[in-house]
Amino acid sequence: MSFATPVFLWVFMPVALGVYWLLPPRHRNAVLAISSLGFYAYGAKGQVFTLLACIAANYAAGIAIDRADTDRARNTALTIVVVFDVGMLAYWKYAGFLSRQVDALAELIGNASTPILHVALPIGISFFTFHLLSYVIDVWRGRSAALHRPLDFVTYIAMFPQLIAGPIVRFHEINHQLSEVRTRRTDDLAAGFPRFAWGLCKKVMVADTIAPVADAVFGQPAGRLTTTSAWIGVLAYTLQIYFDFSGYSDMAIGLARMFGFRFPENFARPYSAVSITDFWRRWHMSLSRWFRDYVYVPLGGNRSGTIGTYRNLYIVFLLTGLWHGAAWTFIVWGLYHGTLLVYERVRPSLRGAHGLPPEDLGHAREAWLRVRAFFLVLIGWVFFRAPGLDRALGILEAMFLPNGFGLDLATDIALTRERLTVIVLASGVLLLPRGLVVGRVLDASRNTWARSSRLAVVLVGAPLAALLVAAGTFSPFLYYQF
C-alpha cells in the first residue's frame, strides 16, 4: 500500500490514527503493531510470513543475547541471528542474480545452461533487515536493552511509516520512545500533518509529473537518443529520484510524528553539496549512518591507515550498491561513488571543502564546487537508473558525443509544456541556500514564514495533491523496489 493512494489517504491513515489516539496509552503500541502488519500484508500478501519469521527469530535472539551470562554465549547468539538475517536477505534479493551470473559463465565456457532462480522479492526487505540487524547489534553491544514485550518489538520493526522505504531508524535512536507514554495528541498531529502533506506534494506534483520524461529516455535504445534528449532525461531522473525519495521521507517523518514518534532526518539539501563526501552527509543520511556504525567503524574506519581507509570505503560503497539492488549497474554505481570518495581523500582540498562554511569558501568557489558535485552525482544516476550497463554506457555516449540537438520522438512526446515547466521549477532546488531544509522548517520552526508555509501546505498543497492522487494512476515510490 503506497502512501500516495486513495485507500491509504482516506481509509487506512485516518482509521489507524483515530483508533490509536482514542484508545488508552497502554494499547497504542498494539494498535500500531497490528495496523502495520495489516498494512504490509495488504501489499505483500503471503510475504508477510517472511517478515513475521524474521521478527520472531530476532526477538528470540535479542532475549538470548540479553540474558546470556558469558561473552561466548552472547557472541554465539549474535552470530547465529546475523547469519540468519543476512542469509534471508541474500536468498530473497541476490539468489536470482547469482544464478544468472552462473548461467552466463557456463554459456561463456561452452557448458550447458544452468537453472535460473526466479524469486519474488519481499517488499522492503532491505530496510527491515537493517532494522533487525541494528536491534541485535545494539543489544549485543550493550547500547540498549532487549525488548521483552513482543508488541513493542513488532512496533519497532514493522512500524508502517518506515517499514517499506525507511528512514532506517537505528534501534538506539528509538528504543526509549517505544516505552514512552505518548499523550500529546494535538501537538503531534499539528506538527506531523504539514510534514506529511509537504512530502505528498513533492511526490505527486513533482516526481510523478516528470517521471514520464525520464522513462522515455531510459526506456528506449540509446542509439535513438539525441544529445539533448539524453541530458534532459538524466536531469529529469535526477530530480525525480530526489523529490520522490525525499518526499517519501517527509511523509514517513510526518506520519511517525502524528503517532507520537520522532524519526531522524533523511535528507538535507543533497544537491547543494560541495563534494561527494558532503553529498553522502546529506543524501539518505539514515543509510549512511547505518553503514558507518555497523560496517565502516567495525572495519577500522579511518583508523586503519591510508590504504586501510580506502579499502573500507570501497567495501562500504560496494555494499551500498548491492543493498540497492542485485544488478551490475548498482555495483558500478556504488564503486563509482567509492572511487570519488577515495579521490577526495587523496586531494585534501576536496576533502576539506565540505566542512567549510560558505563565507570561508567564497561565493564563486562554492558555486563551482556545487556545480561539480551535482554533475558527478548526475552521472552516477545514469548507472543507477539504466536497466543494464550497455544502456547506461549508450546514454553516456549520447550525452558526451554530440548526436543531434533536437528531441527524439519519444522524448518529444513525453516532454509536454507542463512537464518542462515542472522540471525548470524543480531545478530551482539547486539554487537554494545550503542550510534551508523546508521539511525541518515546517516541522519545528515557529517564525512567521514557517507558520505561513504550514498553512499554505495544509490548506492548498494537501488538497491539490489529494485531488491529483484521486485523478491519477498508481505510481509507487522508487525506493519500494529496494
Sequence and secondary structure as in RCSB ss.txt:
>XXXX:A:sequence
MSFATPVFLWVFMPVALGVYWLLPPRHRNAVLAISSLGFYAYGAKGQVFTLLACIAANYAAGIAIDRADTDRARN
TALTIVVVFDVGMLAYWKYAGFLSRQVDALAELIGNASTPILHVALPIGISFFTFHLLSYVIDVWRGRSAALHRP
LDFVTYIAMFPQLIAGPIVRFHEINHQLSEVRTRRTDDLAAGFPRFAWGLCKKVMVADTIAPVADAVFGQPAGRL
TTTSAWIGVLAYTLQIYFDFSGYSDMAIGLARMFGFRFPENFARPYSAVSITDFWRRWHMSLSRWFRDYVYVPLG
GNRSGTIGTYRNLYIVFLLTGLWHGAAWTFIVWGLYHGTLLVYERVRPSLRGAHGLPPEDLGHAREAWLRVRAFF
LVLIGWVFFRAPGLDRALGILEAMFLPNGFGLDLATDIALTRERLTVIVLASGVLLLPRGLVVGRVLDASRNTWA
RSSRLAVVLVGAPLAALLVAAGTFSPFLYYQF
>XXXX:A:secstr
  TTSHHIIIIIHHHHHHHHHHS GGGHHHHHHHHHHHHHHHHHGGGHHHHHHHHHHHHHHHHHHHH  SHHHHH
HHHHHHHHHHHHHHHHHHHHHHHHHHHHHHHHHTT            TTHHHHHHHHHHHHHHHHHTSS    SH
HHHHHHHH HHHHTT     HHHHHHHHTS    HHHHHHHHHHHHHHHHHIIIIIIHHHHHHHHHHHTS GGG 
 HHHHHHHHHHHHHHHHHHHHHHHHHHHHHHHHTT       S GGG SSHHHHHTTSSHHHHHHHIIIIIHHHT
GGGSHHHHHHHHHHHHHHHHHHHH SSHHHHHHHHHHHHHHHHHHHSHHHHHHTTS HHHH HHHHHHHHHHHHH
HHHHHHHHHHSSSHHHHHHHHHHHHS   SS  HHHHHH  HHHHHHHHHHGGGGTS TT  HHHHHHH  SHHH
HHHHHHIIIIIHHHHHHHHHHS     GGGG 
